[in-house]
């Protein structure tokens, strides 16, 4: 069985930086992980790229040949990837052993994990190849300064969770940029009633019913729970990795491979 993280989130939320920090952290521990680039627009990497979508299709070529803009070109590239799951991706995955750990660095276009089925079909293909997969949703810590932005981020994360149907870990990234750490605690595992009260204060009275429905939806799915990630602290990276490993059951079968029986028990 293989293991995989699908790293998603809005553009600029720190996905590639997270992947880089995770790689170097595991390298320090002597643990092997493989980072896969699924962003056809990416250019520079701070980690070795194990698999690269640009070997399949180039965004620059698509924009030049088809006359598409950056967003339309990227969507075309991802749909092309979807069409080649049984060919290119299968051939690439065959290079990895059962216990290998892959981290997929995805583009930031929200359409990909909200309503377009590309990533959902990609995940289903990984499952057919016997991978345990976890979605890792990164949200920029700037969203914790404003309750309206926070609820918007929650809705986007919830949309991804429903669309992908995967174990889901939500991370507040760029915590090193947060000046008032006390404000963070109010949003890591917030009380729905407090969120609703703050939301009603910020918005016009006519939105009270909508606000109540939004908070109830978030609370019903038990989605309002974030793990803070400060990349300056190895302990923070290790805690996040441990939570994800637990979701995909990484390492749970390692102990049973050593011995099938103890000969001394037969005496």
Backbone torsions as a table, in degrees:
resi	resn	phi	psi	omega
1	UNK	NA	134.0	176.0
2	UNK	-97.7	169.2	-177.6
3	UNK	-132.0	144.4	-175.7
4	UNK	-150.1	142.6	168.3
5	UNK	-108.1	135.1	172.4
6	UNK	-107.0	103.0	-173.2
7	UNK	-89.6	112.2	-176.2
8	UNK	-127.8	172.0	179.9
9	UNK	145.3	166.0	-178.1
10	UNK	-60.5	158.8	176.2
11	UNK	-58.8	135.7	178.5
12	UNK	84.8	6.9	-178.2
13	UNK	-84.0	-5.4	175.4
14	UNK	97.9	27.6	-177.1
15	UNK	-65.2	-48.5	-178.5
16	UNK	-67.3	-37.1	177.0
17	UNK	-64.8	-39.0	175.8
18	UNK	-61.2	-46.4	-179.1
19	UNK	-61.8	-41.6	179.6
20	UNK	-63.9	-46.5	-179.9
21	UNK	-64.3	-38.3	179.1
22	UNK	-64.8	-41.0	179.6
23	UNK	-62.5	-48.9	-177.7
24	UNK	-67.8	-33.5	176.5
25	UNK	-63.9	-46.5	-179.7
26	UNK	-67.9	-34.0	177.0
27	UNK	-61.8	-40.5	177.7
28	UNK	-63.5	-35.4	-179.5
29	UNK	-81.0	-7.9	-175.8
30	UNK	77.3	22.2	-179.5
31	UNK	-104.1	137.6	-175.5
32	UNK	-95.4	124.7	169.9
33	UNK	-133.8	157.9	-177.6
34	UNK	-123.7	123.9	-178.8
35	UNK	-95.8	130.1	-178.2
36	UNK	-113.8	126.6	178.0
37	UNK	-90.2	117.5	175.6
38	UNK	-107.9	12.1	-179.7
39	UNK	-103.2	106.1	-178.2
40	UNK	-68.8	-8.1	179.3
41	UNK	-98.9	-6.4	-178.2
42	UNK	-69.2	148.4	-178.7
43	UNK	-126.7	-46.3	-175.7
44	UNK	-112.8	139.5	-178.4
45	UNK	-130.5	142.3	177.7
46	UNK	-105.3	25.8	179.3
47	UNK	-155.1	156.2	176.1
48	UNK	-66.7	132.5	-178.8
49	UNK	-93.5	115.2	-178.1
50	UNK	-77.3	-39.9	176.0
51	UNK	-137.5	147.4	-174.3
52	UNK	-141.6	120.8	179.3
53	UNK	-60.4	-23.9	-178.5
54	UNK	-68.0	-15.9	172.7
55	UNK	-73.3	-21.7	178.3
56	UNK	-91.7	-44.8	-176.7
57	UNK	-155.5	143.0	-177.6
58	UNK	-109.9	132.2	178.9
59	UNK	-62.7	-40.7	-179.7
60	UNK	-61.2	-40.9	179.2
61	UNK	-65.6	-40.8	-179.7
62	UNK	-64.4	-44.9	179.8
63	UNK	-64.0	-38.3	-178.6
64	UNK	-73.4	-43.5	-174.4
65	UNK	-79.9	-34.5	-175.5
66	UNK	-103.7	-7.4	178.9
67	UNK	69.6	28.5	-179.8
68	UNK	-91.7	157.2	174.7
69	UNK	-80.8	178.8	-177.4
70	UNK	-58.8	-44.6	-177.5
71	UNK	-71.0	-46.7	178.7
72	UNK	-63.8	-37.8	178.0
73	UNK	-65.4	-39.9	179.4
74	UNK	-65.7	-41.7	178.1
75	UNK	-63.1	-37.2	176.9
76	UNK	-62.4	-42.8	179.7
77	UNK	-61.9	-42.2	-178.4
78	UNK	-69.5	-36.0	175.9
79	UNK	-67.5	-33.3	175.6
80	UNK	-66.4	-38.6	175.1
81	UNK	-60.5	-43.7	179.2
82	UNK	-58.4	-38.5	180.0
83	UNK	-71.1	-17.7	-176.0
84	UNK	-114.1	23.5	179.5
85	UNK	-62.1	-40.8	-176.9
86	UNK	-79.2	-12.3	-178.4
87	UNK	-107.8	-79.8	-174.3
88	UNK	-63.2	-50.1	-175.7
89	UNK	-66.2	-43.6	179.2
90	UNK	-59.6	-42.6	178.5
91	UNK	-62.9	-39.5	179.0
92	UNK	-68.7	-42.2	-178.6
93	UNK	-66.5	-26.8	179.7
94	UNK	-65.6	-13.3	178.7
95	UNK	-80.5	-4.6	-174.9
96	UNK	-114.4	148.7	-177.2
97	UNK	-86.2	175.9	-174.3
98	UNK	-60.4	-37.7	-174.2
99	UNK	-94.0	8.1	-177.3
100	UNK	-70.5	152.3	-173.8
101	UNK	-119.4	117.6	-178.1
102	UNK	-112.4	141.0	176.4
103	UNK	-122.8	116.1	-175.9
104	UNK	-96.4	114.5	179.2
105	UNK	-88.7	106.8	-171.1
106	UNK	-96.0	159.3	174.2
107	UNK	-65.3	165.8	-176.2
108	UNK	-96.8	4.3	178.4
109	UNK	-65.3	118.9	-173.1
110	UNK	-65.9	-23.2	179.1
111	UNK	-59.2	-32.3	-174.3
112	UNK	-64.9	-30.9	-178.5
113	UNK	-119.5	16.8	176.8
114	UNK	-113.2	-47.6	-177.7
115	UNK	-144.0	-21.0	176.1
116	UNK	-76.6	133.2	-171.1
117	UNK	-80.6	7.2	-174.6
118	UNK	-57.7	-55.2	-177.0
119	UNK	-69.5	-31.7	176.7
120	UNK	-61.9	-45.8	178.4
121	UNK	-67.0	-34.1	176.3
122	UNK	-62.1	-44.7	178.9
123	UNK	-63.9	-42.9	179.4
124	UNK	-60.7	-36.1	177.5
125	UNK	-65.8	-42.1	177.3
126	UNK	-61.2	-40.2	178.9
127	UNK	-63.8	-39.9	178.4
128	UNK	-64.8	-26.6	177.4
129	UNK	-88.6	14.6	174.3
130	UNK	68.7	41.8	174.0
131	UNK	-104.8	136.0	166.7
132	UNK	-86.2	123.8	-171.6
133	UNK	-120.8	140.8	175.2
134	UNK	-127.7	134.1	174.2
135	UNK	-85.5	128.3	178.1
136	UNK	-113.5	107.6	-175.4
137	UNK	-100.0	118.6	179.7
138	UNK	-98.8	131.4	176.6
139	UNK	-123.9	127.4	-178.5
140	UNK	-61.3	136.4	-176.8
141	UNK	-63.3	-12.7	176.8
142	UNK	-63.3	-20.1	-179.9
143	UNK	-71.9	-15.5	-178.6
144	UNK	-82.5	-4.7	-178.9
145	UNK	-88.2	-9.7	-175.1
146	UNK	-144.0	122.1	-175.4
147	UNK	-63.6	-32.4	179.2
148	UNK	-67.8	-40.0	176.4
149	UNK	-67.1	-37.6	-179.7
150	UNK	-63.5	-45.0	179.2
151	UNK	-64.4	-39.0	177.1
152	UNK	-61.0	-43.3	177.3
153	UNK	-64.1	-38.1	177.3
154	UNK	-63.1	-41.5	-180.0
155	UNK	-64.1	-40.6	178.7
156	UNK	-65.2	-40.9	178.6
157	UNK	-66.6	-40.9	178.6
158	UNK	-64.2	-39.6	177.4
159	UNK	-60.3	-42.4	178.6
160	UNK	-65.8	-39.9	-179.1
161	UNK	-63.6	-43.1	-179.8
162	UNK	-70.0	-39.6	-178.0
163	UNK	-67.6	-43.7	-173.1
164	UNK	-88.0	-25.9	-179.6
165	UNK	54.5	54.4	-178.9
166	UNK	-127.2	158.9	164.9
167	UNK	-54.4	139.1	-164.9
168	UNK	-132.0	126.0	175.5
169	UNK	-120.4	122.8	179.6
170	UNK	-98.8	131.6	-176.0
171	UNK	-125.5	133.6	170.2
172	UNK	-91.4	109.4	-176.2
173	UNK	-89.5	171.5	177.3
174	UNK	57.9	38.1	180.0
175	UNK	-66.9	-18.4	177.8
176	UNK	-68.3	-15.1	179.8
177	UNK	-91.8	-6.5	-178.9
178	UNK	-80.2	124.0	-177.3
179	UNK	-86.6	-39.8	-179.3
180	UNK	-105.1	97.4	-175.3
181	UNK	-66.4	-25.2	-178.9
182	UNK	-65.4	-33.6	179.0
183	UNK	-65.3	-25.1	-177.6
184	UNK	-64.8	-42.4	-175.5
185	UNK	-58.8	-30.2	-178.6
186	UNK	-68.7	-19.0	-176.6
187	UNK	-112.4	-8.5	-179.1
188	UNK	-69.8	-41.9	176.7
189	UNK	-146.2	69.4	-168.3
190	UNK	-75.4	155.7	174.5
191	UNK	-80.7	123.0	-177.1
192	UNK	-53.7	-38.6	-178.8
193	UNK	-64.2	-38.0	178.4
194	UNK	-67.9	-39.0	176.8
195	UNK	-61.9	-43.7	-178.9
196	UNK	-64.1	-43.3	179.7
197	UNK	-61.5	-44.7	-179.5
198	UNK	-67.1	-37.7	-180.0
199	UNK	-65.9	-41.3	179.1
200	UNK	-65.1	-33.3	178.8
201	UNK	-68.7	-31.0	-175.6
202	UNK	-85.7	-19.0	-173.2
203	UNK	-119.8	163.7	-178.5
204	UNK	-64.9	151.8	-178.0
205	UNK	-55.9	-30.4	-177.0
206	UNK	-67.5	-11.7	-179.1
207	UNK	-96.6	6.8	-175.4
208	UNK	-61.5	-42.0	179.6
209	UNK	-66.0	-39.4	178.0
210	UNK	-64.7	-43.8	179.3
211	UNK	-59.9	-42.9	-179.6
212	UNK	-62.5	-41.9	179.7
213	UNK	-65.3	-40.2	179.9
214	UNK	-64.2	-46.1	-179.1
215	UNK	-64.8	-40.6	178.6
216	UNK	-63.5	-38.0	179.3
217	UNK	-64.7	-46.8	179.7
218	UNK	-63.3	-42.6	-178.4
219	UNK	-68.6	-37.3	-179.0
220	UNK	-62.5	-37.8	-179.7
221	UNK	-84.7	0.0	-178.9
222	UNK	50.3	42.3	-173.2
223	UNK	-95.6	-18.4	-173.6
224	UNK	-79.4	74.4	177.9
225	UNK	-150.6	118.8	-176.6
226	UNK	-123.7	147.5	174.9
227	UNK	-104.1	123.6	178.7
228	UNK	-73.9	140.6	179.5
229	UNK	-127.7	114.6	175.4
230	UNK	-112.2	106.1	-173.2
231	UNK	-68.9	-10.0	176.6
232	UNK	-75.7	-18.3	-174.8
233	UNK	-111.4	119.4	178.7
234	UNK	-61.3	-33.0	-179.6
235	UNK	-64.9	-34.8	178.8
236	UNK	-68.2	-43.8	177.8
237	UNK	-63.1	-42.6	-178.6
238	UNK	-64.5	-38.6	-180.0
239	UNK	-65.7	-44.2	178.2
240	UNK	-61.4	-45.5	179.8
241	UNK	-61.3	-38.8	179.4
242	UNK	-64.4	-39.8	178.3
243	UNK	-64.0	-41.5	179.6
244	UNK	-69.0	-43.3	178.1
245	UNK	-57.8	-38.0	179.0
246	UNK	-65.4	-37.4	-179.9
247	UNK	-64.9	-37.7	-176.6
248	UNK	-100.8	8.3	176.0
249	UNK	60.0	36.7	-179.8
250	UNK	-69.2	130.2	175.1
251	UNK	82.9	-1.4	-175.9
252	UNK	-69.9	-25.4	-178.4
253	UNK	-100.1	6.3	-175.5
254	UNK	-67.6	-37.1	-173.9
255	UNK	-71.7	-26.1	-174.7
256	UNK	-85.8	-3.0	-178.6
257	UNK	-84.6	-15.2	-171.1
258	UNK	-77.3	-44.4	-176.6
259	UNK	-138.7	141.4	176.6
260	UNK	-95.4	-30.2	178.0
261	UNK	-160.0	165.4	177.6
262	UNK	-108.7	112.6	-177.3
263	UNK	-56.4	-30.3	-178.8
264	UNK	-64.8	-23.7	-179.6
265	UNK	-69.7	-19.0	-176.8
266	UNK	-85.0	-13.2	-177.3
267	UNK	-78.7	NA	NA
